[in-house]
Amino acid sequence: MTIEECKKYLPNGWADMIEQDPVLSEVFYEYEYYDDEAVPPFLFQDLRGELEHLRPILARYGQPGLDMLQGLLEIDEASKDTAESELPDGTTAYAAYFYARFSEKDKQHAINAARAYIKAINHIYIEVFEEDAPLDEDARIEFLTGQEREDFVQKMNQMQCCESFDDDLPDVDLIEWCLEIPYRKGCEEIHLMSEALYHISCDYNLSYYLQWSMFDTAQENPFLGYFDLWKLGLNIYFPARNRVVLAG
């Protein structure tokens, strides 16, 4: 695709920056554009280890854009050891999504991050939603790995897909609330990266952590604890208000 064709889909200024950068040019020009999908959905995968190439674009949005870039760089660093692996036949396999590996040495760090995330969730429910806190801040925290983790995650997914949750399963969801928060004036264009941000790890919480600085809100980023857990290679689950599972 030519630069002139790209300009039909990209915000003013982006195309010129892309044209001046051979790395970005290759990523954007090889993408087949559809409707309003101006940004390749796997943009960040295509730029693994080279995310600094996005600095000129994100810097257009001031400190909020640079904050997003910093988060992206932290993700790239946390997942650099999982980006590729050697197969038995000697060929190299490249990870489709970003992910990190958990280490036992980070257990206390993970507990602290989980507590911080629970506290942030409760704060939003109490102060913004004007509802009762859904989680106990002194909840029991468990770590699961291997087959035990696989069995647990499968069970949780099945429960969450049911029309009615188990009575003990807290209904904790900040995503719909995030969808209603407008972008800061001048930062609206960043919504074009929403699909690519989601595809980092097929994770809306991670996407909203990265976009938070772009939102027009005085609320502190409630996903900070979640982000810390992600960088440690952990997912967090709430099977009961007094029980937390960290799965690596």
C-alpha positions in Angstrom: 0.0 0.0 0.0 1.3 3.5 -0.9 1.7 6.4 1.5 -1.1 8.2 -0.2 -3.4 5.2 0.4 -2.4 5.0 4.0 -3.2 8.7 4.5 -6.9 7.9 3.9 -6.9 5.8 7.1 -4.3 7.4 9.3 -4.6 10.6 11.4 -2.9 13.8 10.1 0.8 13.6 10.9 1.0 9.9 11.4 1.6 9.1 7.8 4.5 11.5 7.5 6.2 10.0 10.5 5.7 6.5 9.2 7.0 7.5 5.8 10.2 8.7 7.4 10.8 5.5 9.3 11.6 2.3 7.2 10.6 0.0 10.1 7.2 1.6 10.5 6.8 1.9 6.8 7.2 -1.9 6.3 4.7 -2.6 9.1 2.0 -0.2 7.9 2.3 -0.5 4.2 2.1 -4.3 4.2 -1.2 -4.1 6.2 -4.5 -4.4 4.3 -6.8 -1.7 5.6 -10.4 -2.3 6.4 -13.0 0.4 7.1 -11.8 2.2 10.3 -9.1 -0.2 11.2 -6.2 2.2 10.6 -3.7 0.4 12.7 -2.5 -3.2 12.1 -4.0 -5.4 14.9 -0.6 -7.0 15.6 1.3 -3.7 15.4 3.2 -4.3 18.6 4.1 -7.9 17.7 5.6 -6.6 14.5 7.7 -4.2 16.5 8.9 -6.5 19.2 12.3 -5.2 20.4 11.8 -2.0 18.3 8.9 -0.2 20.0 11.0 2.9 20.3 10.0 3.5 16.7 6.6 4.5 18.0 8.0 7.4 20.1 7.5 10.1 17.5 3.8 9.1 17.1 3.0 8.8 20.8 5.0 11.9 21.7 2.3 13.9 19.7 0.1 13.3 22.7 2.5 14.7 25.2 3.2 13.0 28.5 0.1 10.8 28.3 1.6 9.3 25.0 5.0 8.9 26.6 3.4 7.2 29.6 1.8 4.7 27.2 5.1 4.1 25.4 6.8 3.4 28.8 4.2 0.8 29.5 4.7 -0.8 26.1 8.5 -0.9 26.7 8.0 -2.6 30.1 5.8 -5.2 28.4 8.4 -5.8 25.8 11.1 -6.2 28.4 9.1 -8.5 30.7 8.3 -10.8 27.8 11.6 -10.8 25.9 12.5 -14.3 27.1 9.3 -15.7 25.7 9.3 -14.0 22.4 10.8 -16.9 20.5 11.7 -20.5 21.2 13.6 -23.2 19.4 11.6 -26.2 18.2 12.9 -29.8 18.2 13.6 -29.6 14.5 15.8 -26.6 15.0 13.4 -24.0 13.6 12.4 -21.0 15.6 8.8 -20.4 16.8 7.7 -16.8 17.5 5.1 -16.1 20.2 1.8 -14.8 18.8 1.2 -12.8 21.9 3.2 -11.2 24.7 3.5 -13.1 27.9 5.9 -13.4 30.9 7.0 -16.3 33.0 6.5 -16.4 36.8 9.5 -17.0 39.1 9.1 -18.1 42.7 11.5 -15.4 43.8 8.8 -12.8 42.9 6.1 -14.3 45.1 6.0 -11.5 47.7 6.0 -8.9 45.0 3.0 -10.7 43.4 1.2 -10.8 46.8 1.7 -7.0 47.2 0.5 -6.3 43.6 -2.6 -8.5 44.2 -3.4 -6.6 47.4 -3.0 -3.3 45.6 -5.3 -4.4 42.8 -8.0 -5.6 45.2 -7.8 -2.3 47.0 -8.1 -0.3 43.7 -11.1 -2.4 42.7 -12.9 -1.8 46.0 -12.2 1.9 45.8 -13.9 2.1 42.4 -16.9 0.2 43.5 -17.3 2.3 46.7 -16.4 5.8 45.4 -17.5 5.6 41.8 -20.2 2.9 41.6 -21.5 3.7 45.1 -21.7 0.0 45.8 -20.3 -2.4 48.5 -16.8 -3.5 48.1 -16.9 -6.8 46.2 -13.6 -8.2 47.6 -12.0 -8.8 51.0 -8.7 -6.9 51.2 -7.3 -9.6 53.5 -8.4 -12.4 51.2 -6.4 -15.6 51.1 -4.0 -15.6 48.1 -3.1 -18.9 46.4 -0.6 -19.7 43.6 -1.4 -22.3 41.0 0.8 -23.7 38.3 0.8 -26.8 36.0 -2.2 -29.0 35.7 -3.8 -27.6 38.8 -3.7 -24.2 37.1 -5.2 -25.6 33.9 -8.0 -27.3 35.7 -8.8 -24.2 37.7 -8.8 -21.8 34.7 -11.0 -24.1 32.7 -13.5 -24.3 35.6 -13.5 -20.5 36.0 -14.1 -19.9 32.3 -17.0 -22.3 32.4 -18.5 -20.6 35.4 -18.1 -17.1 33.8 -19.8 -18.3 30.6 -22.9 -19.5 32.4 -25.9 -17.2 32.4 -25.9 -17.2 36.2 -22.7 -17.1 38.2 -22.1 -19.2 41.3 -23.3 -17.3 44.3 -19.8 -17.1 45.7 -18.2 -15.8 42.5 -17.8 -12.0 42.8 -19.1 -10.0 39.9 -15.9 -7.8 39.4 -15.8 -5.9 36.2 -14.3 -2.5 35.4 -14.3 -2.8 31.7 -17.8 -1.4 31.0 -17.0 1.6 33.2 -13.8 2.2 31.3 -15.7 2.2 28.0 -17.6 5.3 29.2 -14.6 7.3 30.1 -13.7 9.9 27.4 -10.2 10.5 26.1 -8.4 13.7 27.0 -8.8 16.5 24.5 -6.3 16.0 21.8 -5.8 12.3 22.6 -8.9 11.0 20.9 -6.9 9.5 18.0 -5.3 6.9 20.2 -8.5 4.9 20.1 -7.2 3.7 16.7 -4.7 1.6 18.6 -7.3 0.0 20.7 -7.4 -3.3 18.7 -3.6 -3.5 18.7 -3.5 -2.9 22.4 -6.0 -5.6 23.1 -4.1 -8.0 20.9 -0.9 -7.6 23.0 -2.2 -10.4 25.1 -6.0 -10.6 24.3 -6.5 -8.7 27.5 -8.8 -5.7 28.0 -7.4 -4.9 31.5 -3.9 -4.6 30.0 -5.2 -2.4 27.2 -6.9 -0.1 29.6 -3.9 0.1 31.9 -1.8 1.3 28.9 -4.5 3.8 27.8 -5.2 5.2 31.2 -3.0 8.3 30.9 -5.0 9.2 27.7 -8.4 9.2 29.6 -10.0 12.3 30.9 -10.2 11.3 34.5 -8.7 12.2 37.8 -9.0 8.6 39.0 -5.7 6.9 39.7 -5.0 4.0 37.3 -6.9 1.1 38.9 -5.0 -1.4 36.8 -1.5 -0.8 38.2 -1.5 -3.8 40.4 -2.9 -5.9 37.5 -0.1 -4.7 35.3 2.5 -5.6 37.9 1.1 -9.1 38.1 1.1 -9.4 34.3 4.8 -8.5 34.2 5.4 -11.2 36.8 3.7 -13.7 34.5 0.5 -14.1 36.5 -3.2 -13.8 35.9 -5.5 -13.0 38.8 -8.9 -14.7 39.6 -11.5 -14.1 42.2 -13.4 -17.4 42.8 -14.8 -15.9 46.1 -14.7 -12.6 47.8 -12.3 -14.0 50.4 -10.2 -16.0 48.0 -7.7 -14.9 45.3 -5.9 -17.2 42.9 -2.7 -16.2 41.0 -2.1 -18.5 38.1 1.2 -18.6 36.4 
